[in-house]
Amino acid sequence: MKHENSGRRSFMTGLGAAVAAGAAGSGVAQAQTSPARFAAARHTQDDWLVHVPGKHRILIDAVTPKGAGEAVLYANNLYVTNKSAYQLEDEDLAIVIVMRHFATPFAFNDAMWAKYGKVFSRRMEWVDPTTKEAPTTNIHGRRLTALFAQGLQLAVCNRTTRALVNLIAQQTDAKPEDVRKELTSNTLGPSHFVPAGVVAVTRAQERGYANISIG
C-alpha cells in the first residue's frame, strides 16, 4: 500500500512538472512568434510637437472656415473646463489647432487680410456671414490672440499656403517668392508651418495628442 501511494505521488508530481514545463515552453514560443509592438518613426520636422508644454496633449483639426471658428471655441472650452473641473492651469494643456485646407487663411494676421482678403475669400468659397462680403480683417484674430496668451499654438498647412501664394501672384503680378515671404512673415501668434496639415494631424496622434476633428 505504501509503495502504491508513493508511486501515485511520484506520477502526479511528474505530471505537474510536465504541465508546467509545457506551459513555459508555450510562453516562450509565443513570445518568440509575437510581433514587436509598433512604434512610429520620428522625423525632425515634427519635433516641435513634443516641445509644446503640457500634461494633456490635444490637437484640433480645422478644415473649413466654419471649422476654424469652432476650433477657436473648442480651444477656449478646453482651457475653461480643465481649470474649473480639474483645477488645471493653462500650462498643463498642450493645445494645437491645425489650420489646413479652407481654414488656412485664418492663420494670417489682419495686414494680410486687408491686402489679400478677396483672394482668401474666393479660395475658401466663403464670405463673412455678417457682412456677406470678403473680410478685410481676420475675424478670429482677437480670440486667437487671447488663446495664444494661454499657450495655444497653430500648425499651418504649407501646401495650402503655396496654393495661396500662386493665386496671389497670378492676380497681382507679384513674384511668388515675395508673396511667400510676406505670408510666412505675417502669421498670428506662435505658428509652425507644417509640410501638410493632414500629415501634421497624423504625426501629432503618433506623439500622443488626442484628436478633435472638425468639419
C-alpha positions as CSV (number, residue, x, y, z in Angstrom):
1,M,0.0,0.0,0.0
2,K,2.8,2.4,0.9
3,H,4.6,1.5,-2.3
4,E,1.4,2.1,-4.3
5,N,0.8,5.5,-2.7
6,S,4.4,6.5,-3.2
7,G,4.1,5.6,-6.9
8,R,0.9,7.6,-7.3
9,R,2.6,10.7,-5.7
10,S,5.6,10.3,-8.0
11,F,3.3,10.1,-11.0
12,M,1.3,13.2,-10.0
13,T,4.5,15.2,-9.3
14,G,5.9,14.2,-12.6
15,L,2.7,15.1,-14.4
16,G,2.6,18.5,-12.7
17,A,6.2,19.2,-13.8
18,A,5.4,18.2,-17.3
19,V,2.4,20.5,-17.5
20,A,4.4,23.4,-16.1
21,A,7.2,22.8,-18.5
22,G,4.7,22.6,-21.4
23,A,3.2,25.9,-20.3
24,A,6.6,27.6,-20.0
25,G,7.6,26.3,-23.4
26,S,4.3,27.6,-24.9
27,G,5.0,31.0,-23.4
28,V,8.5,31.1,-24.9
29,A,7.2,30.0,-28.3
30,Q,4.5,32.7,-28.2
31,A,7.0,35.4,-27.1
32,Q,9.3,34.4,-30.0
33,T,6.5,34.4,-32.6
34,S,4.6,37.6,-31.4
35,P,5.4,40.7,-33.5
36,A,7.1,43.6,-31.8
37,R,4.9,46.4,-30.6
38,F,4.6,49.1,-33.3
39,A,6.5,52.3,-32.8
40,A,6.1,55.1,-35.4
41,A,9.2,56.6,-36.9
42,R,10.3,60.0,-35.8
43,H,11.1,63.0,-38.0
44,T,12.8,66.2,-37.1
45,Q,10.1,68.3,-38.9
46,D,7.6,67.1,-36.2
47,D,9.8,67.6,-33.1
48,W,8.2,70.9,-32.2
49,L,5.0,68.9,-31.2
50,V,7.0,67.3,-28.4
51,H,8.2,70.7,-27.0
52,V,4.7,72.2,-26.5
53,P,4.5,72.1,-22.7
54,G,1.5,70.4,-21.0
55,K,0.3,67.3,-19.1
56,H,-2.5,66.7,-21.7
57,R,-2.0,67.0,-25.4
58,I,-4.9,68.0,-27.7
59,L,-5.0,68.7,-31.4
60,I,-7.9,70.4,-33.0
61,D,-8.1,69.8,-36.8
62,A,-9.8,72.7,-38.6
63,V,-10.6,72.2,-42.3
64,T,-13.3,74.7,-43.3
65,P,-14.0,78.4,-42.4
66,K,-16.8,77.3,-40.1
67,G,-14.5,74.7,-38.6
68,A,-11.9,77.4,-37.9
69,G,-14.4,79.3,-35.8
70,E,-15.4,76.1,-33.9
71,A,-11.8,75.2,-33.3
72,V,-11.3,78.6,-31.5
73,L,-14.4,77.9,-29.4
74,Y,-13.3,74.4,-28.5
75,A,-9.9,75.5,-27.5
76,N,-11.4,78.1,-25.2
77,N,-13.7,75.4,-23.7
78,L,-10.8,73.1,-23.1
79,Y,-8.9,75.8,-21.1
80,V,-12.0,76.9,-19.1
81,T,-13.3,73.4,-18.3
82,N,-9.9,71.9,-17.4
83,K,-9.5,74.8,-15.0
84,S,-12.9,74.7,-13.4
85,A,-13.4,70.9,-13.2
86,Y,-9.9,69.6,-12.8
87,Q,-8.1,72.6,-11.2
88,L,-5.5,72.6,-14.1
89,E,-3.6,75.6,-15.2
90,D,-3.3,76.8,-18.8
91,E,0.3,75.5,-18.9
92,D,-1.0,72.0,-18.1
93,L,-2.6,71.8,-21.6
94,A,-0.7,71.4,-24.9
95,I,-3.3,72.6,-27.4
96,V,-2.6,72.9,-31.1
97,I,-5.0,74.0,-33.8
98,V,-4.2,72.8,-37.3
99,M,-5.3,75.4,-39.8
100,R,-5.5,73.5,-43.1
101,H,-7.4,73.4,-46.5
102,F,-10.0,76.1,-46.4
103,A,-9.2,77.1,-42.8
104,T,-5.6,78.0,-43.6
105,P,-6.0,81.8,-44.2
106,F,-7.2,82.3,-40.6
107,A,-3.5,81.7,-39.5
108,F,-2.6,85.1,-41.1
109,N,-2.9,88.5,-39.5
110,D,-5.1,91.5,-40.3
111,A,-2.5,93.1,-42.6
112,M,-2.7,90.0,-44.9
113,W,-6.5,90.0,-44.8
114,A,-6.6,93.7,-45.6
115,K,-4.3,93.1,-48.6
116,Y,-5.5,89.7,-49.8
117,G,-8.9,89.1,-48.2
118,K,-10.7,88.9,-51.5
119,V,-8.2,86.2,-52.7
120,F,-8.6,84.3,-49.4
121,S,-12.4,84.6,-49.7
122,R,-12.5,83.2,-53.2
123,R,-10.1,80.4,-52.4
124,M,-12.2,79.4,-49.3
125,E,-15.5,79.8,-51.1
126,W,-16.7,81.8,-48.1
127,V,-17.6,85.4,-47.1
128,D,-18.1,87.0,-43.7
129,P,-21.5,85.7,-42.5
130,T,-22.3,89.1,-41.0
131,T,-21.4,91.4,-43.9
132,K,-21.8,88.9,-46.7
133,E,-18.5,90.2,-48.1
134,A,-14.9,89.2,-48.1
135,P,-13.4,90.3,-44.8
136,T,-10.6,92.8,-44.5
137,T,-9.5,91.5,-41.1
138,N,-9.1,88.1,-39.6
139,I,-12.5,87.6,-37.9
140,H,-11.0,85.2,-35.4
141,G,-7.8,87.2,-34.8
142,R,-8.8,88.7,-31.4
143,R,-9.9,85.5,-29.9
144,L,-6.9,83.6,-31.2
145,T,-4.6,86.2,-29.7
146,A,-6.2,85.7,-26.3
147,L,-5.7,82.0,-26.6
148,F,-2.1,82.4,-27.6
149,A,-1.5,84.1,-24.2
150,Q,-2.9,80.9,-22.6
151,G,-0.5,78.7,-24.6
152,L,-2.3,77.8,-27.8
153,Q,-0.2,77.1,-30.9
154,L,-1.0,76.8,-34.6
155,A,0.1,74.3,-37.2
156,V,-0.3,75.9,-40.7
157,C,-0.6,73.9,-43.8
158,N,2.3,74.6,-46.2
159,R,0.6,73.0,-49.2
160,T,-2.4,75.3,-49.0
161,T,-0.1,78.3,-48.3
162,R,1.8,77.5,-51.6
163,A,-1.6,77.5,-53.4
164,L,-2.5,80.9,-51.9
165,V,0.9,82.2,-53.0
166,N,0.3,81.2,-56.6
167,L,-3.2,82.7,-56.7
168,I,-2.0,86.0,-55.2
169,A,1.0,86.1,-57.6
170,Q,-1.2,85.5,-60.6
171,Q,-3.8,88.1,-59.6
172,T,-1.4,90.8,-58.5
173,D,1.6,90.2,-60.9
174,A,3.8,89.9,-57.8
175,K,6.7,87.5,-57.6
176,P,5.8,84.2,-55.9
177,E,8.9,84.3,-53.7
178,D,8.0,87.8,-52.5
179,V,4.4,86.8,-51.7
180,R,5.5,83.7,-49.9
181,K,8.0,85.7,-47.7
182,E,5.2,88.1,-46.9
183,L,2.7,85.5,-45.9
184,T,5.1,83.4,-43.8
185,S,6.2,86.6,-42.0
186,N,2.7,87.6,-41.1
187,T,1.1,84.7,-39.2
188,L,-0.7,85.0,-35.9
189,G,1.0,84.1,-32.6
190,P,3.2,81.0,-32.3
191,S,2.7,79.3,-35.7
192,H,4.5,76.4,-37.2
193,F,4.4,75.8,-41.0
194,V,4.0,72.0,-41.5
195,P,4.6,70.2,-44.8
196,A,0.9,69.4,-45.0
197,G,-1.8,69.9,-42.4
198,V,-3.2,66.4,-42.9
199,V,0.2,64.9,-42.2
200,A,0.6,67.0,-39.1
201,V,-2.7,65.5,-37.8
202,T,-1.3,62.0,-38.1
203,R,2.1,62.9,-36.7
204,A,0.5,64.5,-33.6
205,Q,-1.5,61.4,-32.9
206,E,1.7,59.3,-33.1
207,R,3.2,61.6,-30.5
208,G,0.3,61.3,-28.0
209,Y,-2.1,64.0,-29.0
210,A,-5.8,63.4,-28.7
211,N,-7.5,64.5,-31.9
212,I,-10.7,66.6,-32.2
213,S,-11.7,66.6,-35.9
214,I,-14.0,69.5,-37.1
215,G,-15.7,69.7,-40.5
